[in-house]
């Protein structure tokens, strides 16, 4: 899809397989919120207002020099039509794909994604969003957009200054110590999340599981949403429910569900997971 410039930013003419609500409400990100007829969010130090009108998607605030960034972030070079065609061969996924037809997997920044999904453990999305926003306000940089204040997610260097108490005050609860220790390890041991990204999915997951507070689901979310490991299959409560209802026995383990999902859907497991998650949560399966 082609990105073009207009007076307020960038836009995608005749955007196919791109529905802002599907993308921002399918559990993969926490910095986008409903605003007017679209969503406004903070991404890697940038703020944008994204909405769809007459088949075109507008990225208000997007700059010409950031065209490549937004192209990668929204995965615009991938043919989602072909992905959905393959996944529709499965009867359950056929219905899920039709429901979430406009989902695209975002390419998010690994450090922010790691910290955000540590916060997500045993938590609800509104509380996750609030905690991530509080951390950004306290330790990130202010950005003015549409006469409103926003804050970038802090870098490793900025967040290493945070104490456990300060992180708790941001609404992270028992996860504060996990965040503190993850940041400390990354900084002091010079751990490169970009290097972890170059490993295969299983090896990368092993590395992520070494962080306290990171279990298989959190690790798989980081792999899928920031490291482009599309064979990852995160299993949360909604995916567990739909998999047990349509594919597996009710008493099957989370590991068995994960392994089954990866085996059944292969290199499209992560895409299948997002369609299933969105469908299960929206339909209250």
N, C-alpha and C positions, 0 to 999 in steps of 0.2 A: 504494500500500500504506500501511496505517495504522500509525504508530508509537504504542505505548502504554507507559505507565510501569509498572514493577513494583519490588519492594523493593530490587533491586540495580542497576537501570538502566532500559533501554528494551527493548522487544521488538516484533517484527513478527509479527502473527497470520497464520497460513497464508501464509507467505512464498513467493511464486511466483518461479521463475527466479532463485533465490538459493541458491548452494551455496558456503559459505566456502572450501572447498578449491579449487574452480574459480577463484574470484575472486582468491585470494591466491597461487595457484601458476601464473598465466598470464603471468608476466613483467612485469606492469605496476607492481609496488610491491616495496619492499625492507625495510619496517619491520614486517612481520607474520611471526610464527613460530608453528609448531605448539605447542600447549599443551593438555594434557589432551584433551578431546574437541572442541577448536576451535582458534582462533588468537588470540594476544595481540599487540597492536601499538600503536605510537605514531603519532598523527596530529595535526598542528597543535597540539602542546602538550597533547594528551589521550591517555590510555591506556585501552584497552578490551579486553575479552575477548569475542570473538564466536564463538558456536556455534549449531548448529541441533539442535532436539529436537522430535520429534513434529510436524514441519512448521512450527514457529515458529522464528524467528531471534532470539537474545538478544544484546543489546549491553550486557554487564555493565560498569558504570562510566560508561555514557552518562547524561548529566544531562538533566532535562526542559528546561532552558533551552537545551540544545544540540540539541534535536530537529531544528531546521531544518538545522543543520550536518550531522548524520548523514543526513538525508533527501537532501541534495545530494551528500554524499560517496559514498553507495551508489546514487545515481541512481534513487531509489525511485519517482519520478513518471514514469519511462519504461516503456512497454509493451514488454518484451523478447519477449513472445509474438509480437507483430506483426513485430518485427525478424527473429526466427527463421523465421517463416512465409515472409517474402520471401527470405531467404537459402537456405532449403531447396529453392528452385527450382533451385539449382545442385547437381548430383549429388555433387560432391566436398564442398561445404559441408554438404550434408545430413548426411553421416556425421560431419563435424567438429562440427556444431551438436549432434547427438545425444550426442556424447562430452562436450562442454563446455557442456551445457545450462544450467548454473547460473552462467555467467560474467556479471558486470556490470562496466561500465567505471567506475572510481573517479574522482572529481573531486579531484585532488590539488593541493597548493600548488605554484605554478610555480617558485619559487626552489629549493626542495628537490628538485623533479623535475629541474630543469636540472642541478644539481650531481650528483645521483644517477646520471643517465644519462651525464654526462661520465665518471664513474667506471666506468660499464658498458662502455665501449669496449674491445673485445678482452679481455673479462674474464668470469669465471664468477660465477653468482649467489651462491654462498656467500662468495666474496671481495668481491663488491660489498656484500653485507649487512654483512660484517665491517667494511669501510672506512666505510660510512655510520654504523654504530653507534659506531665509534671517534671519528669526527668529532663525533658527538652527545655522547658522554661527555666529550670534551675541551673543547668549546666551547658546548654546550647547557646547558639547565637540568635539574636532577634532579627526577624525579617519583616519588613512592612510590605503588605500586598493588599490592594483594594481598600486602603485606609484601615487595615486591621493588622494586629500584631500576631506573628507566628514565630516559631522557634525551631531551628534545625536540631536534629538529634545530635548529641555530643559525640565528638571523636573519642578515640581511646585515650588520647592525651588529656582531653578535657574531663572525661569521666573517671580517670584514675585519681582525681583529686577528691572524689566523693567518699564519704565515710558510710559505714553500714547504717548508722542512725539517720543520716541525710537521705539515703536511699529508702529507708523505711518511711520517712516523712513524705516521700513521693507517692506512697500508696502501694508499695511492692510487697508489704507484709513479710512472711517468712522467706520470701525469695531474695530479699535484700542481700543476705550473706552470699548467696549463689552469684548474684551479679557482681558483688564486690570481689569475690575470689576469681571469677572469670576474667574480669578486667585486669586484676593484678597479675594473673598468670599470663595473659596475652602480652601485657606490657613488659613484665620482668623477664619472661622466658622468650620474648621476641617471637611469639607464635604467629605465623602468617596464615590467616584464614584463606587468602588467595592460593597459598600452596596446598592447603587441604582441598580446595576446589579442584585441583588438578588430579587428585586421586580418584580411583574408581569408587562407586557408591558405597560398597561395603567397607573399604578401607577408610573413606572419609567419615562414615558413620562412627567407626571405631574411635577415630580421633576426637570427634565431637562428644562422644560418650564419656570421655575423660574429664570433661568439665562437670563439676558438681551442679546438680539441678537440671542436668540434661539427660533425659531418658530417651528411649527409642522414638517416641512420637515427636518430641521437640527436635531431636536430631534430624528426623526425616523432614520436618517442616523447613529447617534451615537448608537442608540439601536441595529440597524442591524449589523453594521460593527465592533462594539467593545464589545457589551454586549450580543451577540448571541440571540437576540429577533427576531426569524425568522418569527414571525407573523407581524412584522412591515412592513409598505408599504410606503416608502418615495415617495412623488409626486413632481417631478421637471418638468421643461418645456417639456422634452422628454416623460416622463411617462404620463403627462397630455395629450399630443397630441395623443399618441397611444391609451390611454384609451377612449378619446373622439371620436376617429375615429372608433374604433372597438367595444366598449362596452357601452358607455354612450352618452348622448346628448351633443352637443358642448358647451352649456352654463352652464353645471353642475359645482358646486363648488369644490375646492380642497379637502375640508373635505369630500364631498360626494364620490369623487374618492378614497380617502384613505379608507373610510369605506367600499366601494364596493370591493376594492382590498383585504382587510383583510377578508371580508366575503366570497368572491368567492374562494380565494386561501388558506384560513385557515392557518395552520401551515407552509405552503410553500410560504406564501405571499412574504416574503423577497427574496426568490430564484426567484420567478416569476418576481418580480420587476427588478432584475438584468438582466434577459434575455430580458425583455421588453425594459429596458433602453438602453442596448447595441444594440439591434436590431433597435430601433427607431432612435438612434443617428447615427449609421453607415449607415442606409438606408435612413436617412433624411426623416422620415415619416412626 
